[in-house]
Amino acid sequence: MKIVIVEDEEILLKVLKEKFEKANFDVWSAINGDEAFAVIKKTLPDMVVLDLILPGKSGFEVLQELKLDAETKLIPVIVLSNLGQDEDIKKALQMGAEDYIVKTQHPINEVIEKVKARILSKSR
Amino acid sequence: MNTIFLISHIIGFVTLLILGLAVIIRNSKSATNILFVVFVLEFLIYLVVNYLSLIPNQSLDMALTWIRWVMAITSFTGPTVLLLAYTFPRPVLTVPLGWVAVLGLLGLASAASALSPYLFTEVVGYTANNVPLPSPGPLIAIYAISVPMLWLASFIVLIRKYRGSSGLEKSQLAYFLSGIIINLSYLLLLGIVAVNIFKTSAFIPFMPLSFVALAIFIAYAILRHRFLDIQPSIARAVSYIFFIVIIAAIYSVFFVFGPTFLFDISLDLPIIIGSISLTVIAALIFQPLYKRITKWTGKLFFQSLYDSEELLSKLTHIMSSTIDLNVMSRQILATLDEEVKITKAAILFLDNHRIISIKGSGYDVDLLKSPLEKIIHREIISSYHAILFQDLRDEAVKEIFRKYEIEAIFPITVGQEDIAILITGAKASGSMYSLQDLKLLDVFASEAGLAIKNAVLYENLKIVSEAKSKFISVVSHQLRTPLSGIRWSLEMLNQEAMDPKESKTFLDNSYQSVIFLSEQLDDILTALDIYDKRVFIKKDPCNLFQLFKDNSEEFSTLIKSKKLIIKYNIDDVVSLVPADHGKLKKIVNTLMKNAIVYSPNGGRISITARKETSNDRNRAVISISDEGIGITESEREHIFEEFFRSDKARTALPNGLGLGIFIAQAFIKAHDGDLWFYSEGRNKGADFHFSLPLD
């Protein structure tokens, strides 16, 4: 199972990477919006975990790019962000994100479980 | 009989005159009122010619002539009353002009035929009561159609209108109808019942008076629109009549008796009557004609001829009909231009003696701000007085007025607080302000206060609301980020086995995040205090050098790792500065932190402090220059905004609220100082300067 994590906070990325690797995922990462699309297009993962506030291009812009490209538009994207307002959630879901998780509201294990469940349901 | 006849006609005549005047004074533009006056005029003439036709012992030919005139004038009453019935009580003619023309022609045709020998061919004799008996000719038919039929038609129109109306209109129509019914009954009584049943034609001469009763009913219906307003109209009408009578009397006394007694000239009656009539007519038209001419010359010479009360109520209406500052200012300035012919005007909105916005027309508002703030600071503007250019004594202020073409300044206050200033320029005609203008503007300024204050508050509310949304979104994100780092780090430490090095990474990160969070929280709370204007200064002598030294110790790790070179050049004269210690520390920390974080490796930061004197005031000016990321043209205007961080800054330091400079500026301003900066552009470094008063 391949997964790309787009996250600019070092410590959060470290935690996510370790946990996903422990769950037997192959993890690639990007730390800003500009390189995110390139990494995803190159690896064509089974799932993208996307932060919204990024240096350079924002997560919303990356999401839009992904959905416009034929190769990447079917890759499911879960937004993992600390922007918690209704309008942001609505916007992301309308743009095609599968789910929206607010980081502070969930323990790390829950996040991993949610992503795993999504991937499994998709692959059926 | 003759006397009663004469007196009753005179009373009828005067009554009609009063009613006509009262109605036209009430409203000279309403179609109903105008038609009523036409109606009254017709009956006035009718009364006169009717009287003349009934003078006893005149020749049959004379009697015939007057009777023809009676028929002629009454020919017009049919069309008039029909038009009145259609229009009553509305102010606009509801009948298309084509129909008006047709009715008019009908009236004319009937009048023409009445004057011809074919309506009444001759007077055959007199009745026992000296009522002449005319014999009808072939054209009597035209009269029969135009007069009785049209009256009948009016009656039907009125009934239909009455059925379909409601409220006030319905009661007004009721009066009209009642008047007609009474009129008709009276006519029937005198004309038919008396003649056929009581066999007397003695009352026939009094028939015209029934129309006076009708006029009374209609006038009452028109005038009672505002029930209490009848008396002023009637009072004015009566005083007008007295005026006319007095003029006519004076004139006739001199004109009739003067020549006879002084010059022994006798004048013919027609000349006397003619010239008295002319005088009366001249007296009647004098006032309306005068009004019209002054209005016209006013336009020609740009004289503003406005009614102060009307204009004030117009302005008040504007102020109470909108809460939007832009709309209100625009409409007020446009009205002043239109009515008072003031070509340039502007409203300056104040907050605590500072100009927060200017709405103007005819002025370049950007130019006005600083000169006018100077005037405000000189405290020349006191709460209750207007300042006129011609009254100024201070040459410097006079120069400002002259340069920016300001004629007058009117403070707008609420209670003791100056909330706005109205400045006005020259009038279109170039003339000075009249007393009326000054009074008007003064009263307006004093009344505008509350409305303007509300509009300003509403404007602020909108701004505050937007700021609040932004605040919440930035803060929530910025605080959540370190929190999720701490949470997940602790979860990892709890759940996973890891080597000490890794544990230390998570622990250090959590610790740093906690420190960061506390600082952010402090900044947020400080920003809230600043929003609520709760910044308090307690001045003590502060050692600048020590503050900067403490600061570089705090950042020593970062300074060392980036190999930054920091140079100090602090004049002895300003080694101690009177300031709030905590706040000055914050200012220094913020500016130094920015310089350090945004500098490249090996960069130089130079700090200088010196004394400056201007306008008899001593200030300490402290400058911090770095060689870092700099500030671009487009970023320049946002630097002082809360939560602003340029993209470059974010890359250099991803987590920051962007409150640093906002807070530093607020603190400096609280000391009555200034903060400013200069940068040549991206990566060309930045120089930040701030001043603090030494006195």
Chai-1 contact restraints between the chains, C-beta under 6 A:
chainA,res_idxA,chainB,res_idxB,connection_type,confidence,min_distance_angstrom,max_distance_angstrom,comment,restraint_id
A,I11,B,G485,contact,1.0,0.0,6.0,A-B,restraint_1
A,I11,B,N509,contact,1.0,0.0,6.0,A-B,restraint_2
A,L12,B,G485,contact,1.0,0.0,6.0,A-B,restraint_3
A,V15,B,W488,contact,1.0,0.0,6.0,A-B,restraint_4
A,V15,B,M492,contact,1.0,0.0,6.0,A-B,restraint_5
A,P55,B,R650,contact,1.0,0.0,6.0,A-B,restraint_6
A,P55,B,T651,contact,1.0,0.0,6.0,A-B,restraint_7
A,N82,B,H477,contact,1.0,0.0,6.0,A-B,restraint_8
A,N82,B,R480,contact,1.0,0.0,6.0,A-B,restraint_9
A,N82,B,T481,contact,1.0,0.0,6.0,A-B,restraint_10
A,L83,B,H477,contact,1.0,0.0,6.0,A-B,restraint_11
A,K103,B,S484,contact,1.0,0.0,6.0,A-B,restraint_12
A,T104,B,R480,contact,1.0,0.0,6.0,A-B,restraint_13
A,T104,B,L483,contact,1.0,0.0,6.0,A-B,restraint_14
A,T104,B,S484,contact,1.0,0.0,6.0,A-B,restraint_15
A,P107,B,E491,contact,1.0,0.0,6.0,A-B,restraint_16
A,I108,B,W488,contact,1.0,0.0,6.0,A-B,restraint_17
A,I108,B,E491,contact,1.0,0.0,6.0,A-B,restraint_18
